[in-house]
Amino acid sequence: MQYCAAILFLCLALLMPAMVFGIDLANPQDYLNAFMRVRGDAEGGETLYFWTGSVYSIVPGEKRVELFGFEGYNLAKTVPGETGFQLLTREAAFFTDYRSGEILEKWRNPFTEKEVPVVQIWNDPVNQDLEFGSEMVPYAHQILPSTDLGDQLVFHMDIFPFYPSPLPRKEFGEFSQNDTYQAAEFFQFFTNKSDLLNPALKTVPVSITWNRISPWMPFMRMGDRPGNLVFVCRGQKLKGSFEALPKKIKDYVMANKPEFSSPPSEWSEPNETSWTYFRKLIEQGIIKQDE
């Protein structure tokens, strides 16, 4: 009898997290809700991600060159739904001197030996619709894949954009490498499973990595020169909203685009990208071709 009682106690202990917290990550709806708490806030609050890293060149037959430091953030408001959620976000990121960390206004291109104005990344909006139809909820694990690392769970997304470039070469040859925008982006969100199993946490602590392989940035004025940029970054979800960012970032944003101190208040589309934003600057006459 004592042996049976001990076995029963052990079984209950192993099941205790799911029983106490009432969250089962094998359940698609619970899993989807867990990702909402990773990426956003289940109570509809604001969520701030901040990252830092480096930007390198990769040119066939040449050694890599460290071109920039890189710092950025995504500020999101979560709109929970019955079977998922929407994220209303703005995203800003800044090319810095990789030695001093200073946000760059001008930059001497080591490939062309020309000084060029730096165009920072001001993407507004960068909205995401993760409100699944009820028929799609059973596939949440496949749509939002993760890897179990023991005490941690890591959600990961491998994205390969491939679409007509907003800067076709016939019109924007100095700024555009190809008529097709082709890139690769790799996101990882690391969080403790104990936090995911705690329903009292409406948003959970997260560490991230973000890596991107992309064409040359338009402001580099590289034309169709062979090669790519490689962004290598890491970061975390910060507690609080815009005020939690480093002072250097806050001061720069408030001096240039103070609307980026808060997320959008309502859904809009299409999303902005660095390439569509750059095209707008050309069309507005802010950036001149063939200078």
C-alpha positions in Angstrom: 0.0 0.0 0.0 2.8 2.4 0.9 4.5 1.6 -2.4 1.4 2.3 -4.4 0.9 5.6 -2.5 4.5 6.6 -3.3 4.0 5.8 -7.0 0.8 7.9 -7.1 2.5 10.8 -5.4 5.3 10.7 -7.9 2.8 10.7 -10.8 1.0 13.7 -9.3 4.2 15.5 -8.8 5.2 15.1 -12.5 1.7 16.3 -13.6 1.6 19.2 -11.1 2.6 22.1 -13.3 -0.2 21.4 -15.8 -2.7 20.7 -13.0 -1.9 23.7 -11.0 -1.6 26.2 -13.8 -4.1 24.7 -16.1 -2.0 25.2 -19.2 -1.1 22.4 -21.6 1.4 23.4 -24.3 0.5 20.3 -26.2 -3.0 21.8 -26.6 -3.0 24.0 -29.8 -5.1 26.8 -28.2 -2.9 26.9 -25.1 0.2 26.9 -27.3 -1.1 29.8 -29.4 -2.0 31.7 -26.3 1.6 31.0 -25.0 3.1 32.5 -28.1 0.9 35.6 -27.7 2.4 36.1 -24.2 5.9 35.7 -25.7 5.4 38.1 -28.6 2.9 40.4 -26.9 0.6 40.8 -23.9 -2.5 38.8 -23.2 -4.2 41.8 -21.5 -3.7 44.1 -24.6 -0.7 46.0 -23.2 2.3 47.4 -24.9 5.4 45.2 -25.5 8.9 46.4 -26.3 11.6 44.4 -27.9 15.2 45.9 -28.2 18.1 44.4 -30.0 21.8 45.2 -30.8 24.2 43.7 -33.2 26.5 44.2 -36.2 26.2 44.4 -39.9 28.8 42.7 -42.1 29.4 42.5 -45.9 29.7 39.2 -47.6 31.2 39.5 -51.1 32.3 36.5 -53.1 36.1 36.1 -53.0 36.6 38.8 -50.4 37.0 38.9 -46.7 34.0 40.1 -44.6 33.9 43.7 -43.6 32.2 45.0 -40.4 30.3 48.0 -41.7 27.9 49.1 -38.9 26.7 48.6 -35.5 23.0 48.1 -35.4 20.4 48.9 -32.7 16.7 48.8 -32.9 13.3 48.2 -31.3 9.8 47.0 -32.0 7.0 48.6 -30.0 3.7 46.7 -30.2 0.2 46.8 -28.9 -1.5 43.5 -28.6 -5.1 43.0 -29.7 -6.2 39.6 -28.3 -8.9 37.7 -30.2 -10.8 34.5 -29.7 -8.4 32.3 -31.6 -5.3 34.4 -31.8 -4.3 38.1 -31.8 -3.1 41.0 -33.8 0.0 43.1 -33.2 0.0 46.8 -34.0 3.6 47.8 -34.2 6.1 50.4 -35.2 9.8 49.5 -35.7 12.8 51.7 -35.8 16.5 50.7 -36.1 19.7 52.6 -36.4 23.0 52.2 -38.1 25.8 53.1 -35.8 29.6 53.5 -35.9 30.7 50.0 -35.0 33.5 51.5 -32.9 32.0 54.4 -31.0 28.3 53.3 -31.1 27.3 56.8 -32.4 24.2 56.9 -34.6 25.4 57.8 -38.0 24.1 60.7 -40.2 26.7 60.2 -42.9 28.9 57.2 -43.7 32.0 56.7 -45.9 31.3 53.6 -48.1 34.5 51.5 -48.1 33.6 49.9 -51.4 33.0 53.2 -53.4 35.0 55.6 -51.2 32.0 58.0 -51.3 30.3 59.6 -48.4 26.6 59.0 -48.3 23.7 60.1 -46.1 22.5 57.3 -43.8 18.8 56.5 -44.0 17.7 54.9 -40.7 14.9 52.3 -40.6 11.5 53.9 -39.8 8.9 51.2 -40.5 5.3 52.3 -39.7 3.4 50.1 -39.5 4.8 46.6 -39.1 1.5 45.0 -38.2 0.9 41.3 -37.8 -2.4 39.4 -38.0 -2.1 36.2 -35.9 -5.8 35.8 -35.4 -6.3 32.3 -36.6 -9.5 30.9 -38.0 -10.9 28.2 -35.8 -10.0 25.7 -38.5 -6.4 26.7 -38.3 -5.9 26.5 -34.5 -5.1 22.7 -34.6 -2.1 23.5 -36.8 -0.6 26.1 -34.4 2.4 24.0 -33.6 3.2 23.8 -37.3 2.6 27.4 -38.1 4.5 28.7 -35.1 7.2 26.0 -34.6 9.3 25.7 -31.5 12.1 23.6 -30.0 12.1 22.2 -26.5 15.4 22.9 -24.8 14.5 21.4 -21.4 13.8 24.3 -19.1 13.3 26.6 -22.1 11.1 26.7 -25.1 12.3 28.5 -28.2 9.9 29.7 -30.9 11.6 30.2 -34.2 10.7 31.6 -37.6 12.7 31.2 -40.8 11.4 33.7 -43.4 12.5 34.0 -47.0 11.0 37.2 -48.6 10.9 37.0 -52.4 8.9 39.6 -54.3 9.3 42.4 -56.9 11.5 45.1 -55.5 9.9 48.4 -54.7 13.1 49.9 -56.3 13.3 48.4 -59.8 16.7 48.9 -61.4 15.4 50.7 -64.5 14.2 53.5 -62.3 16.4 53.3 -59.3 19.6 51.6 -60.5 22.0 53.4 -58.1 20.0 52.2 -55.1 18.9 48.8 -56.2 20.8 45.5 -56.6 18.0 43.5 -58.4 14.5 43.8 -59.7 13.6 41.1 -57.1 13.9 41.7 -53.4 15.3 38.5 -52.0 16.4 38.0 -48.4 16.4 35.6 -45.4 15.4 36.4 -41.8 15.8 34.1 -38.8 14.0 34.9 -35.6 14.3 33.0 -32.3 12.3 33.7 -29.1 13.7 32.0 -25.9 11.6 31.8 -22.8 11.4 29.7 -19.7 8.7 27.0 -19.7 7.9 27.8 -16.1 6.8 31.3 -17.2 4.7 29.9 -20.0 2.9 27.6 -17.5 2.1 30.4 -15.2 -1.2 32.1 -16.1 -0.5 35.0 -13.8 2.0 36.2 -16.3 0.2 38.0 -19.1 3.5 38.7 -20.8 6.6 36.7 -20.2 10.4 37.5 -20.2 12.0 36.6 -23.5 15.5 36.7 -25.1 15.8 36.9 -28.8 18.1 36.5 -31.7 17.5 38.0 -35.2 19.7 37.4 -38.2 19.2 38.6 -41.7 20.8 38.2 -45.1 19.8 41.0 -47.4 20.8 43.1 -50.5 22.8 46.2 -49.9 20.8 48.9 -48.2 19.6 51.5 -50.8 21.4 54.4 -49.1 24.7 52.7 -49.7 24.3 53.4 -53.4 25.9 50.1 -54.5 23.9 49.5 -57.6 24.2 45.9 -58.7 27.6 45.2 -57.2 27.8 41.5 -56.1 27.4 40.8 -52.4 25.1 40.8 -49.4 24.7 42.3 -46.0 24.5 40.0 -42.9 22.8 41.4 -39.8 23.7 39.5 -36.6 21.7 40.6 -33.6 20.5 39.6 -30.2 18.2 41.2 -27.6 15.3 40.9 -25.2 11.8 42.0 -24.2 12.2 45.1 -22.0 10.0 45.8 -19.0 8.0 48.9 -19.7 7.4 50.8 -22.9 9.3 53.4 -24.8 10.9 54.8 -21.7 12.7 51.6 -21.1 15.0 52.2 -24.1 18.5 53.5 -23.8 18.7 57.3 -23.6 20.6 57.6 -26.9 17.8 55.9 -28.7 15.0 57.8 -27.0 16.7 61.2 -27.6 17.2 60.4 -31.3 13.6 59.2 -31.8 12.1 62.2 -30.1 14.2 64.6 -32.1 13.4 62.9 -35.5 10.1 60.9 -35.4 8.4 61.2 -32.0 5.4 59.2 -33.2 7.7 56.1 -32.8 7.5 56.5 -29.0 4.2 54.6 -29.1 2.6 51.8 -31.2 -0.1 52.4 -33.7 -3.6 52.9 -32.2 -5.4 50.9 -35.0 -4.9 48.5 -37.8 -3.6 49.7 -41.1 -1.9 48.3 -44.2 0.3 47.8 -46.1 3.3 47.4 -43.9 6.3 49.6 -44.4 9.7 48.2 -45.3 13.1 49.9 -45.6 12.7 49.7 -49.4 9.2 51.2 -49.6 10.2 54.0 -47.1 13.3 54.8 -49.2 11.2 55.0 -52.4 8.9 57.5 -50.6 11.9 59.7 -49.8 12.9 59.7 -53.4 9.4 60.5 -54.6 9.2 63.3 -52.0 12.5 64.8 -53.3 14.2 64.2 -50.0 16.8 61.9 -51.6 18.2 62.9 -55.0 19.4 60.4 -57.6 22.8 60.6 -59.1 24.2 63.0 -56.6 
